[in-house]
Structures are given as structure tokens and as C-alpha cells.
């Protein structure tokens, strides 16, 4: 009888230790899973921030020779194609429609080209709005013409949809 009790106690002890280790491993995996989810969200946020930065760098540096040529000598169709190739990848359908109808697409580069200025973004600050999928930005821009350089700051906001595409662009300055 004592042997049976010892065998049962040993089996129960082994089962107890095994189940405790299994729960500990499972808990560890769950924590790692939560951590990787946080990293995925952070990565998505970082990717969105870089996408906003890339867009702003393009918007406030130039105009390039290609852009100058299109504005000077290009047809309406060439301009439309340029805007579509340059801006459509950043925007969802509604956002793209908004910037093209309101002529926000390449607004600063277009005006610089028409007036003979060259733009150079010297500093770009981007802040994520934690409550909304949006980014506020400030871009310090130098504009040059005939050897004279001036500077200004352009502020605005870009809202993104769940796919990371821009749904709304607003310049406030």
C-alpha cells in the first residue's frame, strides 16, 4: 500500500511540475507574441512616418529638370501623367481626388517653377497624432532665386487610412 501511495505521489509530483513548466512556457510565448504585436504596430507607424517624410521631401525639394520641363513645355496630358505617377502611390482614391481637384498636388513646386525659385527642405519635423491615424508636420524650406535665399516654415497635417495611404492633406501655412 505504501508503494502505491509513493508511486501515486511521484506521478502527481511529475504532472504538477510538468504542467507548471508548460504554463510558464506558454505564458512566455504569449508575452513574446504581445511584444511582436507591439513591434508590428511600431513598424507600421515607423513606415507611415517614413512615407510622410518621403512625400514631404519630394514636395519641398526642387523643381527637378523633368518637372521644370513639364511645367514649361509639357502638355496637359503629360502633366496629368506626372501628377498621377508622382502622387497617386501615396494617396487612396478619395485623397488623390481631393489633391487633384483642389490643385494641391505639387502646389509648392509648381509655384516655385513658375516664379523661378528653387526649393530646399532643410528640416522636417513629423509628430504622430496618437488618437488618430494622422501626422502633423512642419517643414523648414529655403527658397532661392538669383542668388538670394529666404526661408519659411510650412505646417500641415496628413491623415492616413488603415492601409497607410494618405486620405487627407491639409497645409495650414
C-alpha positions in Angstrom: 0.0 0.0 0.0 2.9 2.4 0.9 4.4 1.6 -2.5 1.2 2.5 -4.3 1.0 5.8 -2.4 4.6 6.6 -3.2 4.1 5.8 -6.9 0.9 8.0 -7.0 2.6 10.8 -5.2 5.6 10.6 -7.6 3.3 10.7 -10.6 1.3 13.6 -9.2 4.5 15.5 -8.5 5.8 14.9 -12.0 2.5 16.0 -13.5 2.4 19.1 -11.3 6.0 20.1 -12.3 5.3 19.4 -16.0 2.1 21.4 -16.0 3.8 24.3 -14.2 6.6 24.4 -16.8 4.2 24.2 -19.7 2.2 27.1 -18.3 5.4 29.1 -17.8 6.5 28.4 -21.4 3.0 29.2 -22.8 3.0 32.5 -20.8 6.4 33.3 -22.1 5.2 32.7 -25.7 2.2 34.9 -25.1 4.3 37.7 -23.8 6.6 37.4 -26.8 3.6 37.4 -29.1 2.3 40.6 -27.4 5.7 42.1 -27.8 5.9 41.2 -31.5 2.4 42.7 -32.0 3.7 45.9 -30.4 6.7 45.8 -32.8 4.4 45.3 -35.8 2.4 48.3 -34.8 5.5 50.3 -34.2 6.9 49.1 -37.5 3.7 50.2 -39.3 3.9 53.6 -37.5 7.5 53.9 -38.5 6.7 53.0 -42.1 3.9 55.6 -42.2 6.2 58.2 -40.7 8.8 57.5 -43.4 6.2 57.6 -46.1 5.1 61.0 -44.9 8.8 62.2 -44.8 9.4 60.8 -48.3 6.3 62.7 -49.6 7.4 66.0 -47.9 10.9 65.7 -49.2 9.6 65.3 -52.7 7.1 68.1 -52.3 9.6 70.7 -50.9 12.8 70.0 -52.9 13.0 71.1 -56.5 11.8 71.5 -59.0 13.7 68.9 -60.9 14.7 69.3 -64.5 11.9 66.9 -65.5 9.3 68.8 -63.5 10.6 72.2 -65.0 10.3 70.8 -68.5 6.8 69.5 -67.9 5.6 72.9 -66.4 7.3 74.9 -69.2 6.7 72.8 -72.3 4.5 69.8 -71.3 1.0 69.1 -72.5 -1.9 68.8 -70.1 -1.7 65.0 -70.6 2.0 65.0 -69.7 1.3 67.0 -66.5 -1.7 64.7 -65.6 0.6 61.6 -66.1 3.4 63.2 -64.0 0.9 64.0 -61.1 -0.5 60.6 -61.3 2.9 58.8 -61.3 4.2 61.0 -58.5 1.2 61.4 -56.1 -1.2 58.5 -56.7 1.1 55.9 -54.9 0.8 57.9 -51.7 -3.0 58.6 -51.7 -6.1 56.5 -51.5 -8.7 57.2 -54.1 -10.6 59.9 -52.2 -7.3 61.6 -51.1 -5.9 61.6 -54.6 -9.2 63.0 -56.0 -9.0 65.8 -53.3 -5.5 66.9 -54.1 -6.0 66.9 -57.8 -9.3 68.7 -57.8 -8.1 71.3 -55.3 -4.7 71.5 -57.2 -2.8 70.7 -54.0 -0.6 68.2 -56.0 2.8 69.8 -56.4 1.4 73.2 -55.4 4.7 74.4 -54.0 6.9 73.0 -56.7 4.5 74.4 -59.4 4.7 77.9 -57.9 8.4 77.7 -57.5 8.8 76.7 -61.1 6.6 79.5 -62.4 8.4 82.1 -60.3 11.9 80.9 -61.0 12.6 79.7 -57.4 14.3 76.6 -56.2 13.0 74.9 -53.0 15.1 73.0 -50.5 13.6 71.4 -47.4 16.2 71.9 -44.6 14.4 70.4 -41.7 11.3 68.1 -41.5 9.5 67.5 -38.2 6.7 64.9 -38.1 4.5 64.2 -35.0 2.1 61.3 -34.8 -1.4 62.1 -33.5 -1.8 59.1 -31.2 -5.6 59.3 -31.1 -6.0 59.4 -34.9 -4.1 57.9 -37.7 -2.6 61.2 -38.7 0.7 63.1 -38.7 1.3 66.8 -38.1 4.3 68.2 -39.9 6.5 71.3 -40.1 8.9 71.7 -42.9 11.6 74.4 -42.9 12.0 75.4 -46.5 14.6 77.6 -48.2 13.7 79.2 -51.4 16.3 80.6 -53.8 16.3 82.9 -56.8 19.0 84.9 -58.4 21.5 84.1 -55.6 19.1 85.4 -52.9 17.9 82.8 -50.3 14.9 83.2 -48.0 13.3 80.7 -45.6 9.8 79.8 -44.4 8.1 77.1 -42.4 5.2 75.2 -43.9 2.9 73.4 -41.5 0.2 70.8 -42.2 -1.4 67.5 -41.4 -1.7 64.2 -43.3 -4.4 61.7 -42.4 -3.9 58.1 -43.3 -6.3 55.3 -43.9 -5.9 51.8 -42.4 -3.8 50.7 -45.3 -1.3 53.6 -44.8 -2.5 55.6 -47.8 -3.0 59.3 -47.4 -6.7 60.2 -47.2 -6.4 63.9 -46.5 -3.7 66.5 -46.9 -4.0 70.0 -45.4 -1.5 72.8 -45.4 -2.1 75.3 -42.6 0.6 77.8 -43.6 
